[in-house]
């Protein structure tokens, strides 16, 4: 099982590295398109200057690993959040290092910035495509188990729900209903319904699994907009649930985020909006539209 885990992580590591290089290449060849609209200083260097900056790739990969981008990821939104954090921090670090090295004159600011814009779009997309091929089409998901003290219709429904969420890369292949059986197996992930667990079972299960995941089956309780607080001296966890977007402040923040992302998207895809009409005009006579 560990070999399978390393194999999957290696695939995603290679995909991430290739996607970073692809983003740099796209940024390099997009710069001349921007030059059709805005006068730019001609480059005195070629693409290899950026391809040989291995420290940029290492910085991004190390941050992905630090934020557990090669660990258990349940859904696509968790992965998007990881990439957003990683690329934002990497962008700042890269520019800080270039500034300290006084390398701003040796590289194009437009190419570096465009590279990160492309990464922000392409890295989650490439991850999604490869996971879809591996987990959805070829069913190369790693086995997981569910710990349940009483089998029944509810257990079947839980297994069906979890197995539909293919993005995690895990598929429940069976269940465990006693600790003795648990100790005999090498288990990567174990799903445990809250209602079938107690303190003693938690202490008994945790040493034998790498990822211990509790499942809430409480109707009407959504864990969106929640935070977990811990009383360290009492070993008690509190789950606080907020009202989410019902707050005026949150509605305002969401609206500002929508506007910001819309403007960002327009800037990002502006080169395509410019080059496609030009290509149509060069290829055929008459109006573009």
N, C-alpha and C positions, 0 to 999 in steps of 0.2 A: 504493500500500500504506500509506503514511504517513497519507493521508486516511482510509483505513479504520480505522487504529489510533486516530486522534483522534476519529473518529465513535463508535467503541465506548466509548472512555474518557469522552466527553461524556455518553453514555447512562448509564453507571454513576455518573457524577458527579451527574446530575440525579436518578437513583434514590436515591442516598445522601441528598441534600438533602431530597427529599420524604419519605423514611423517617424522617429526624430530626424533621421537622415533625409527621409522623403520630404518632411516639412521644410528642412533647410534648402533642399534643391528647389522646391516649389517657390519658396520665398526669393531665392536668387533669380529665378527666371520670371518672377512676377514684378520685380523692381523695374525692368524696362517698360512694362505696361504702365506703371505709375508715371514713368518719365514722359509718356505721351501727353499727360495732363499737367504735371508739375515739372518744371525744369529741375533736373538733377545733375550733380557733378558726376562725370563719367568715372567708373570704377577703375582703379589702378591695379586691381588684383583679380584673381579668378575664383572659381567655386571651391577649389581645394583649400583655400585659407580657412573656410568655415568647416569643411569636412574633417580637417586635421585638428580641430579644437576639441579633442577628446574629453577635456575636463568639463565641457558643457553637458555632454551625454552622461558622464559619470555623475555629475551633480544631480541631474534629473532622476536617474535610476536609483541613486542612493536615497533620495527623498521619497520616491515611490515605495521603496522597501521600508523606509522609516515609518511611513504612514500606513503600513501593512497592505500595500497594493498587491503584494504577492501572497497574501494570506487568504483566509476565508472571507469571501464577499458574497452577501446574500442576494442583493439585487443591483440593477444597473444604476440606481440613484446613489447608492453608497460609493460605487466606483467613480461616478461623475464628480462627486464631492471630493474624493481623493485627488483626482486629476486637477480639479480647480485649485485646491490648496497647493499641490506640488508645483504646478506651472506658475502660479502667482509668486510663490516664494523663489522658485528657480529664476524667474525673470528678474526679480530684484537682485538676487545674488550675482547673476551673470553680469548685469550692468554695473554693479558695485565693483566686481573684480576687474572688468574691462576699464573702468574709470581709474582704479588704483594702479593698473598697469599702464595707464595712459595709452590705451589701445583704441580709443574712440576714433582716431584718425586712420587707423589701419583696417577697420571694419566698417561696414555700412549699418548705420542705426536702423534704417528701414528694413534691411534683410533680417537682422536679429529680431526686431519687433514682429515682423511678419511671420518668422519661423515659429514664434510662440503662439501667434494667433492660429496658425495652421495646426500646431500640436494640440491646442485646446479643442479643436474640432476632430482631428484625425485620430488621436490616440484613443479616446473612448469609442470612436466608430470602429477602428480596427480591432479593438478588444471585443466589441460586440459581435463583429463578423466572425472572428475566429471562435468565440465561445458558441455562437449559433451553429457553426459547422461541427465543432467537436461535441457539444453537449446536446444540441437539438436534433441535428441530422444523423450523426453517427453514434449518438448515445454513449460517448466516452466519459460518462460521469463516474466519479469515485463513489464507492459504496459507503453508506451511512446506516445508522441503526436508530431505532426509537425504543426508549426504555418505558415499558408500560406494565403496571402490575395486574391489570385486568383487561383482557382482549374483548373487543366489542365493535359495534358499528361506529362509535366515535373514533376509535383507533384507525379504522379503515379510511374514514373521512380525512383524518389528519395526514395519513400517509399519502393519500391522493392529492391533497392540497400542496404538501411540501414537494412532492415529485413533479407537480406541474410547474413549479418555480425552478426551471432548468438552469437559470443563470448562475446559481451558486456552484454548479459543477458537481453536486452531490445528489445521490439517489438512494432513498431508503430501500434497502434490500431485505430487511428483516427486522425483527424486534427482539428485545431482551427483557425478560421478566424476573430475572434473579441475578444477584451479584456474583454468584459462582460462574455463571455463563459469561458474564462480563469480563471476569479476570482471565478467562481462557482465550479471549480474542484480542487482536491488535486493532483498536478502534480509533479512527481519525476524528469522526464527528458522531455525537450522540444527542439526539433530540429527546427532551424530557418534558412531558406535560406537567404543568404546575400542580394540578390536582392529584397527581399520582406520586408526589414527592414529599419528603420531609427532611429535617435536618440531618438525620443519620444516613439516609440514602444519598444525600448530596455529598457528605463527607466520604462515603464509600465509593461513589462513582467517579468523582473528580480525578483521583490519582491514575485512573486507567484510560482516560480519554484526553485527546489534545484539545478539542473544542466541545465544550459542554453548553448546549443551547436549551434554554427553558422556553416552553411554548405556553402562551396565555390563551385559554379557551373561554375567557369571560365575555359573554355577549355584550356588545355596546361599548366595550372599552377599547378605543384605538390608542396606540402608542405614538401616534404623530403628535408633535408639540408636547412631548413629555421630557422630564429630566429625572435622573435617579440621584437621590440624596442618601448618604450613609451616616448613621450614628456609629462611629467607630468604637465607642466604649460599650455599646450595647449590641453590636453586630446585627443591626436592623437596617433594612433598605426601605426608603420611601420613594414611591413613584408619584411625581407631581404632574398633573395634567392641566394644561392651560387651554384657554378657549380659542387659541389660534387666530385665524384671520377675522374673528369677530371684533378684535381690538382695532380701534381707529389708527393707532400707531402702526400696527402690523399691515393694515390695508395701505397706508401711506408708503411704508417701506417697500411693499410688494409692487406698488405702482411705480415708484422710482426705479426699482430693479427692472421692471418691464421696459420702461423708457430707455434705461441705460443699455440693456441687452439689445433692444431694437436698433439703437444708434450704432452700437458696436457691430451688429450684424450687417448694417448698411455699409459701414466702413470696410469690413472684412470682405464683403462680396462686391464692392465697388469695382475692383479691377475686372471681374467677370462681366459686370453690366456694361463696361466700356469695350472690352475686347470682343465680346460676342457680336454686337452690332457691326463692328469693323470687319470681322470675319465674314459676316453675311453680305456686307456691302462689296467686299473684295471678290466674293464667290459668285454673286449674281447681280444682275442689273435691277434698277428700280428701287423703290423705297424699302427700308428695312422692315417696317411694319405694314 
